[in-house]
Amino acid sequence: MSSPFLSSMPADSRLQSCSRSADFHDSWSVHPVDPGITTFAALQAVFMRSPRWIANAMALRNKVVSKLGLKDLGGFDKLNPEKPLSAYRIGDRLGIFTLLSVSEEEIVMGDDDKHLQVQVSVYRDWQQNLVTVSTVVHVKNWFGHLYMLPVKPAHRRIVPATLRVLTR
């Protein structure tokens, strides 16, 4: 079993072009223990089975930033596990994000607020049995830069921790 590792963004990811102008971007990959897991099932597992400390961190984030006029995004677990991917439409919420595009290999989600724009891709490489989560952030103002100071190091712990659920 492999642990999540820092990787390159998949060459044909829909986020590839917007990553060039990003203020922050990274990609983390993992070899899932289930070689047949679909992109959506991987996304569901990552969102629904994330470690408790991540849910607590999101709750704290929401409490603090809502006082500063930013969106309360809720939690990753705000995803209906019974709802199939085919029932989702572009613009629907998937956990804390809005669905932007869907294909068999890649689900792209995002959020746009006053301080920054975030896009996240869950990409399934069937040939290499990889699931890759890529994040692209465009900062809009000084508050976005300030916001990213604690978010960058937290993000580098959160993404690998969530991907570990695919190795069990």
N, C-alpha and C positions, 0 to 999 in steps of 0.2 A: 504494500500500500504506500502511495506517495503522499507527501504533505503538500499543501498549497505552496506555489512558488511564484515569484515575480517573473513576468514573462513579457513578450512582445504582444502588441495588439494584433489580432488576426488580420492578415493582409486585406481580406475582403470584407472586414467589418464596416458597417455603415457609419461608425464613428471615426474611421481612419482619417477622412478629410478634415473634420472639424478639430481633430486632436492637434493638428499643426499650429493652430492659432490659440490653443488653450493655455490658460494660466497654470493648470495642473492636469495631469493625466497619468494613469497607470493601468496596468493589466496584471491580474493574478490568475493562474491556471491551476487545475488539479486533474488528476486521472481518477474519475469516479470509480468506486468499487463495482457499480452496476454498469456494465458496458452498454446496456440497452436504454439507459435513462434518457428521456427526451429533454430538450431544452427547457420546456415548461415545467416538467417534473423536477428538474434540477433547480429552477428558480423557486418553485414551491418549497422544496426541501430547505433551501438556503434561507428563505424568508420565515417559514413556519417552525424550523427547528434550530434557529440561531441560539447561541448561549444567552442565558438570562441577563448577564451583565450588559449585553448589547441593548436589550429591551429597556433596562434601567437607564442606560446612557441616553437613549432616544427620549425617554420620558423627561429626564432632566433637561436635555436640549430643548424640547418643546416648551417646557415651563419657563426657561430663561428667555428664549428668543421671542415667545409670544408677547412678553412684556416690552420687547424692543420693536414691535410692529411687524415681525416676520411670521410666516405661516407655521401653525402647529401641524406637522405632517402626520401625526399619529405614529403608529409603529409598523415595523415590517410584517408583523403577524396579522395585519388588517387585510388579509387575503382570504377569500372564501375557498377552502380546500376542496369543496364539492363542485365548484364552477369550472367547467372545461375551458381550455384556451379558445375554442371555437365560439364561445359565448361572449368573449371580450371584443370590444370594438376600439379602434384608435380613439384616444381621448378618455377612455375608462381608467380608473385608478387601479393600480396593482400595488398593494401595500402602500408605501410612502410616495410612490411615483405615478406618473401618468404614462399610459401606453402610447408609444410613438410609432413603432413599426414591428411587424411580426413576419418571420419566415420560419421554415423548419429548423434552420441553423441558428437563427439569432432573434432575440427579443430585445428591442431598444425601448427604454423608459427614460423619463426625465422629469425635472421640476424647474420652474422658472419663478424666481422671487425677486424682490427689489435689489438684493445684494449680489446674486449670482445665478447662473444657469448651469444646471447639472444634467448630464446624460450618462446613462449606465446601459451597458450591453451585457447580456448573457449569451455567450456564443458556444455552440456545440460543434466540435470538430470530431466527426465520426471516425475518420481514418486514424487519427492519433489517440482516440478515446480521451479527449480533453474537454473540459468545461472551462471557459475563460470569462472572467468578469472584468470588463474595462470601464473605467470612469473618466469622464472628460468634464472639466469645470472651466467656465468662462466667468471671470470676476467682473462685476459691473461698476463697482465704486470702492472707495476707501474702506467702507464697512465690510465689504466682501473680503478684502485683503486681511482685515483684522479677524474676521470670522474664520478664515482659513488657517490662521496660526495654530489654534488647537485642533482643528479638524484634520489637517494633513497627517500628523502623527497618529491620531485616533483611527483615521481611515486605514492606515497601514497595519493596524492591529485587527480592525473589524472585518475587513474583507477576507483575509486568510482564515480567521476564526469561523466565519460563516461558511466558507467553502469546505472546512473540515468535515461538515456533516455528510458530505458526499463520499468520504473515505471510510465510513462506518457501515 
